[in-house]
């Protein structure tokens, strides 16, 4: 029986686990109930299990019957502070929390892969390292797990690492998408507070108004991007929050705005920080104002190894058919903390279309939306691909 056939046989078990995770979503780095569910699902398997110290992670090692290298498979587990409006039969039972990015599917598929590979342990020449990770949604859980030694859990660094991520829109259901090179954007946060002196709106010359300067900064940031960075190595600066003042006739003492900054190369990621800080400080000085410019580096660019991305493509085509693989024409503009793994290990990050059966992926709600829907039909596909990649990368053909 093939891995995919075995995964299909596990379909009901996978759905039960996914529903249990979906109904009780947890946020950030502390996921005790999620961790408990995964440990229960893994119980009885011949795994070496280690729990995280600074987060509710699970590191599980499956050692093959023969010596060989290590392959890492990663699944993230945390949810989002979103109130679900998906209309699904099974929804979140926790107010204000939802698995709106499909991490419940990732966790389930990785658990399924552990079962598939454990059943074939006698055919493994090497080790499979399962990385169940909290805190992907902005807390950098992957970096914390790396600092706690996940990459050295088998005694040697992995020769390859793979991560799957479901997408509720854009990609047809069951289609796998990846590419070599930049796959996801770097994401940073830039917070600017312009400080002046308050006064009456009828006499602005007696105050130091921070609002015009802050507005000038917002527009200047957009111009700077178009004039300072190559259009073929893009940078995106989006101001998502702007706050100032309390009344129409009062000049406030400060104005504050927050931005997200996306970039797609290490060079642009390195240069953008200096450019935006220099820009806002110059404008503040020109207006005779003070400014706090706080730049927070979050996730680097997720860069796929070309060889590993090609390997994923050939595996999908062979196992599922040519029509099930789509080379990504360009990077996704979201960000991922699997990027920290990519910086250490030759890796491939793979998207999987999971929109509802029969739905037009061009019209369904995207990840992070309260209406986002992910179809259970892709659970066996994801679990089997995880397992196929590990077995084939370790040099053994799956059957």
Secondary structure, 3 states (H helix, E strand, C coil): CCHHHHHHHCHHHHHHHHHHHHHCCCCCCCCHHHHHHHHHHHCCCCCEEEECCCCCCEEEEEECCEEEEEEEEEEECCCECCCCCCCCCCCCCCCCCECCCCHHHHHHHHHHHHHHHHCCHHHCEEEEEEEEECCCCCCCHHHHHHHCCHHHCCCCCCCEEEEEEEECCCCCCCCEEECCEEEECEEEEEEEEEECECEECCCHHHCECHHHHHHHHHHHHHHHHHHHCCCCCCEEEEEEEEEECCCCCEECCEEEEEEEEEECCHHHHHHHHHHHHHHHHHHHHHCCCEEEEEEEEEECCEEECHHHHHHHHHHHHHHHCHHHEEECCCCECCCCCCHHHHCCCCEEEEEEECCCCCCCCCCCCCCCCCCCCCCHHHHHHHHHHHHHHHHHHCCCCCC
